[in-house]
């Protein structure tokens, strides 16, 4: 009996696609750095100038920008990645470098937003009632 893609286990299916991060190089999300991105993604500035800004723009349009479920985020990362890198045939995987660095970018932008908000609040003149 011939095996079909529907008969494959998730691990086998992952091996049949060209994932953005090989199974043996997966690591905890916070440990990824820009250098962990696939080599083809590091060759120009599209990651910083097109891909991440597009993901931030997409995230800003979500109902709850602070808590986007992975199941919703992953297919949108793939769509934007395919649009920015049409020549690459990579599948973005949850827990891989691309997915994790997008998540980290969201986290750091949230920290910056919170810092700016708190800084602005410190500069508001409020009359004190005694």
N, C-alpha and C positions, 0 to 999 in steps of 0.2 A: 504494500500500500504506500502510495507516494504521499509525502508530508506536504501540507499546504501552510501558508502563513497563518491561517486561523488555528492550526493545530500547535503552533509554536508557543512555548512558554514565554512570559515577558522577558526573561533573560536571553532566550534565543532570538526573540524578535528584536531586542536591542542590539544584538550582535549582527543582525542582517542589515541594519541601516548604518549610515555613517554618522554616528553621534558626535556632538560637539566636543565631548570629553570621553575618552576611552574608559571602560569599566575600571581598569586597574589604576586610573589616575583620579578617581573621584575622591573628594575629601570634604570635610565639614565646610558649610557655606562661608563662614567668616575667614577661612584660611585662603580663599581664592584671591589672586592678584591679577592685574592686567596681563602679566606674562603667562598666565594659565590659559588665556584665550587661544583658540586655534591660530596657528601661524598665519594663515591667510587673512585673518581678521586684524592682525597686528601690522600689516604691511602699509596701511594708509591711515588717514585720520577719520574715516567714516564712523568708527565706533563712537568717538567723542563728539563729532560734529553733526552726525545724522542719526545714528541708531539711538543713543541714549536720550537726546532731546526729543525724538519722536516718541519713545517710551514714556518719558515724563509728561509730554503733552497728552498722550492717551490716558495715562493714570489720572491726570488732572480732571478728566471728564467722567471719571467713575463716581458712582453714588457715594462710596466710602473710600476715599483715596488713601486713608490710613490703614485700611485692612482689606486688601484685594486677595481673595483666595487663590492659592496656587493653581487650582483647576481652571480658573478664569484667566490667570496671568500667562500660563504656559502657552496656550494656543495663540495669544496675542503677541507674545515675544516671537514666536515662530513666524507669524504673518509679517511683522515689521522686519525681522531678520531677512526673510526671503525678499522683501521689497528693497532693502538697503544693500543686500549682498546677493543679487540674482544669479551671479555666476557660481556661487557656492552651493553645493548640495549637501548641507549639513542639517541634521535633525537636532533641535535644541531639546535637551532632556532635563527633567526636574532633578536638581542636585548637581548638574553639570556646571561648568565655568560660566557660560553665558547666562543661564537662569540665575545662578547665585550672585553674579556681579550686578545684574539688574536689580535683584532684591536688595543687595547692599547699597546700590545707588539710591534706591527709594528710601532706605533707612537713613542714610547720611543727609539726603535732602530734607527729610523730616526733622532731623536734629538741627540743621541750619535754619529751617523755617521756625522752629520753636525758639531758637536763640534770638533770631531777629525780632520775633514777636515779643519776647521778654525784654529785649533791649528797648523796643519802642515803648513798652509799658513803663519802663523806668524813667523815660523822658517826658511823660505826661505830667503837666502841672495840675495837681489836685489841691484845692483849698482844704486846709485842715480845720476841722471844727473842734474846738476845745470847750 
